[in-house]
Amino acid sequence: MTTETNETDRVRMYLRTQGERYTFRELWIRAVKARLQLLDALDGVNDEQAAFKINEDEWSILEVLKHVLTSSGNVA
């Protein structure tokens, strides 16, 4: 088993355990609130700032947002 697989399994178990603490409705509300907070935090960020990377090993704001959007559909 690779380290990446172990990390994926650990994250899945954490999310499953946390998910069991709330009803689907409560989880949905929390997810929507978190997205709204993210949008508020990014208010005023322009395209150049969103694409900026401090170095090649770090993600830009834009990459993080794409990750959030694409990975949201993978959580089950």
Long-range contacts (C-beta under 8 A, 24 or more apart in sequence): 15-75, 31-72, 35-68, 38-65, 38-68
